[in-house]
Amino acid sequence: MKTNNIRLSSTDKISFISNMATMLGAGISILEVVDSLLEDAKGGQQKLLTALREDLTQGKHVYICFSRFPQVFDKVTVNIIKASEEAGTLDVTLRDLKQNIQKEIEFNDKVKAAMTYPAVIFLVFVGVLLMILVVVVPKISSVFLRMNVPLPLPTRVMIFTSDFLLKHTLAVIATSILTSVGFFLIYRNNRRAVLNIIFGLPLIRDLIKEIDLTRFTRSLYLLLSSGIPITSGLELTHDVVMRKDIAAMIDHTYQMVLSGKRISEGMKVYKGIVPTIMIKIIEAGEKTGTLDRSMQDISTFLDYQVTNTLRTLTALLEPIMLVFVGVMIGGMMLAIIAPIYGLIGQVGGH
């Protein structure tokens, strides 16, 4: 069975982990838990449980099965499960993972909610634009052509665009589809390069940095609290971030820790990227031996920062988008109305 492309929705993932944690905590054996969950399982969850049952009956560990489902469980989760199996605390770790997934879902929902408004406004604008070009402009242009009057440049551009859309509709649709497919293929094959361009945009740059640092500290907290060494934790968290400079900071810190230095010393080199308060809290955690708790405190603080940044971005984007749409639609209507006023002026002059 191919498992690389199998996915689970966030709800199914939380349900699966929560049910496993509850049953294991009640003293039920892992095989009985899997058999019980299989009774009502469907789709991707059924395939995951079937694969897990096969692996367990062959004497394999849970983490080995989970590692075969990269679209469901990332490297951080797999290594946390591995450490918990070795320590005999799988039920406790699964409960922690459930809370982490819930936080991640809430986190992603905040980002999606902030991006929804601009996306809806843009789609409405495109819809109104197409309606004007396809319905309104052809009727007005026929009147202008019959009267044979000189038209301003914006009006001529609109008439030309409208004619082109109506005469080459299939070609425009085909080109749009091919362009979309082309962008999709470029994104799929060069995802990192495309994302780096997007993440370099002025308004997006700081937000992505805060999101990356939140995910980094939250993942490192889970790994350290599971008993995984700092070096392994840093190596694994490299894959949870999106920005190249944050990944470089993690790599540098990893090398510093390997050479016997502290995490805070490695991060000080990247003071422009890592907030000073984050370095101070990590230093305190290293001195008191509570680095995992320090990472949890930082992730909570940064989560709050992301919420504030998203709120500010949304507040800025709303008027900007409204002004942009208003100017564009107003300009198009002016390009239609201006020649009409010109005709009325000519008739009045005669």
N, C-alpha and C positions, 0 to 999 in steps of 0.2 A: 504494500500500500504506500502510495506517495504521500508524504506528510509535509513537504516543504511549503506547499501553497495553502494548506488548511488554516483557516482563521476562525476566531471566536469573537462574537460581539462582546462589548464591555459587560453587558448584563449577564451573558452566559458565563463569562470568565469569573465574575464575582460570585455567581451562583455556584459554579463548580468548586471553587476554592473554599467558599464558605461552608458548603455541605461536607466537603472532605474534612475540614478543620473540626466541625461540630461532631461528626461521627467518630473520628480518630480520638478526639478529646473524651468521648464517652466510652472509650475502651474497645471499640469495634475494630477488628483486624482490617488491614488495608485491602485485602482481596474481597472481603465482605462489603466494604464500602464501595468498591468499584462495581461489584455485581448489583448492589442496590441502586446506584446511580444510573447504571446501564438500562434499567427497566423503563425509565421515562426519557432517556436521552435521545436526541435527534441531531441530524446534520453533523457539523464539525465536532460537537461535543461527543456524539456517539463514536465517531472515528477515533477521537483522542482516548476515550475510555476503553475502547476495544484494543487499541495499541498498548495502553497501559496494562490491561489485563494479561495480554500475551507476554509482555516483558516481565511482569511480576511472576507469572507461572514458570518462566525460564530462569528465575532467580536474580533478575536484574533489578537495579535500584530505580526509584521513581525519577530521579534527575536525568537518568540516561534516556528514559522515554520522553521526558519534557524537552530534552535537547534536540529531539527529532522534529519538534514543532516550532521552528524559529519565528513564525508569524504570530504565535500565541505567547511563547515565553522567551524573553530576551536572555542574554548571557548572564546578566545580573541575577535574574530570578532563578535560573538554572543552578548557579553557584550557591545561592542562598539555600535552595532546596538540598543541594549536595551536603553543605555544611550541617544543616539541621538533621539530615538522615544519619550522619556520622555521630552527631551529638545526641540523637534520640529525642529531638524536640520538634518533630515535623508538624504536629498539630498547632503548637504555639507559633511557629514560623508562618504557617498558612494563615493564621488569624492576622498576623502583622502584615502579610502580603495583601490580604483582603483590604485592610485599612489603607495601604499604600496605593492600591489600584483605585479605590474610591477617591482618594485625594487627587490622583492623576486624572481621573475622569472629570472631577470638579474643575481642576486646573485647565484641562482642554476645553471644557464647556465655556469657561470664562473667555478664553481666546476666540472660540467660535462665535460666541455672542457678540463680542466686540467687532468682529469682521463681517457679521451678517448684515448690519445696517448699510455700510458702504456698498456691499455686493448687491443688495436689493435696490438701492437707489440707482446704481449703474445699470442694472437690468431694466428698470423702468425707463431710464433715459434712452437706452438702445431701442426699447419697444416703441416709445413715442417718436424717436427719430425715424424709425422704419415706417411707421404709420404716416408721418408727414410726407416722407419721400415717395411712398407708394400710393397713397390715397389723395392727399391734399395737393401736392405739387403738380401731378399730371393734369388735374382739372384747371388749375390756375395757369399753367404754362400754355395750354391750348388757347386760352383767352388772350394772353400776351402775344402769341405768335400770329393770331388773326388780326390783331390791331397793329402789328408791325412797329412796335415802339422800341427805342433803345433801352436795354436793361442794365442795371448795375452788376458789377462782377459777382458779388455774393449770390444774386438771383440766378445768374447764368450758370454758376457752379452747381447750385442746387438742382436746376433743371437738367443739366448734363448728368449729374449723379442719379437722379430719378430715372431718366431715360435709360441709362446704362443698366440699372437694377432691373427694370422691366423688360428690356430687350435681351439681357443675358442672365436671367434668373438662375437657370440651371448651372451655368458656369460659375456664378458667384457662390451658389450653395456648395458646389463641388470644391471650389477653391477654399472656402471656409472650412469644410470638413478635412481636406488634405492638410491645410495649415494647422488645424487643431491636432490632427494625428501626428504631424511632423514635430510640433512642440512637445507632445506627449512622449514621443520616442526619444527626443533630445533629453527631456527631463529624466526618463527612465534610465538611459545609458550614461548620462552625465549629471546625475542628481546633485552631487556635491557642488559641482561648478555652478549650476543654475541657482541653487540655494544660496551660495556665497554671494552671488550678484544681488539677489533679493534681500539678503540679510545685511547688505552694505548700504541700503537705502536709509536716509537720515532718520525718519520716524520709526523705522522697523529695528534699526541697529541696537539701540539700548534695550528695547523690549526683549529681543531674542537673547541678548546677553543675560538679562535677569532670569528668563525662562531656563536657559542652559545651566546657570549657577544653581537654580532651585532644584532641577533634576539631578545635577551632579551631587549636591549635598544630601538630598533625600536618598539617593541610591547608595552613596557611601555610608550613610547612617545605617541602612538596612544590612549592608555587607559587614560592617564592623560589629554591629550588635549580634550578628550571626556567628561571630568568631573568626571571620575571614581576615587574614593579615592585611595590613595597610597597603603593602605593595600590590597584592592581588586585587584589592579593592580599587586602587587607582587605575590599574591596568584595565579592569572591567568597565569602569565608568567612562572611559574614553569614548565608548560607542553610544552613550546616551545623550551626548551633546551635539548641537548642530553647527555652531560657529567654529571656523578653523582656528581662531586665536584662543578660544577656550580649550579646544582639544590640545593645542600646543602647550598651554599652561599646565594641563593635567600631565602631559608627557614629561615636561620639564620637572614638575614636582615629583613624579614617579622616579626619575633619574636621581634627583636629589636625595630622596628617601633611600634608594638603593645604595647610595654612597655614604649613608649613615646620618644624613641631615634630617631635620624635622619638616613636616608638611608646610608649616607657616613660613619657614625659610625659603622654600621653593616658590611659594606664592608671592612673597615680597618682591620678587623680580618682575611680577606682572601687576604692580600696584595700580596701573591705569585701567586694568580690566577687573581685578578683584577688589571689592570695596574694603576700605581700611577696617571697618567694624567686623567684617568676616574674618580677616587675619587676626584681629585681637581676640575674638571669641575662640578661634582655633588654638591660638597660643595658650589661652587659659585652660582649654580642654586638654592640651598636651601636658601642661604642668600638673594638672590634677588627676590625670589618667581617665578622663571622661570625654574623650574625643568623639565617641559615637553620639553622646548627648549634645555636645556642641554642634555637631553636624545637623542634628534634628532641630535645634534652636534656630540655626541659620536658615534652614529650609523653610521653617515657619515664618521667619521674618521676611525672607525673600518672596515667599508666596504672597504676603501682604503687600510688598512693594510692586509685584506684578499686577495685582488687582488695582492698585492706585494708578499705575502707568496705563493700564488698559482703559480705566475710567477717563483719564486725561486725554488719551488718544481718541476715544470715542467722542468726547466733548469737542475736540478740535476738528475731527473728520466730518461731523454732522453739518456745521455751517459751511465748511469748505465744499463738500459735495453738493449742498443745496445751491450755493452761489454758482458753482460750475455748471450744474444742470440749468439753473435759471438763465445764466448768460448765454449758454448754447441754444436753448429753446427760444429765448427772447431774440437772439440774433437771427435765427431761422425765420421766425415770424416777421421780424422787421424786413428781412430780405423779400418776403412775400408781399407785405403791406406797402413798402416804400414805392414800388412801381405803380401800385393802385392809386396812391395819393398823387403820383406824378400824372397819371391819366386824368384824374379828377381836376388837377390844376390846369391841364391843357384844355379840357372841355370848358372849364370856367373861364379861361382866357379868351376862348372863341365866343 
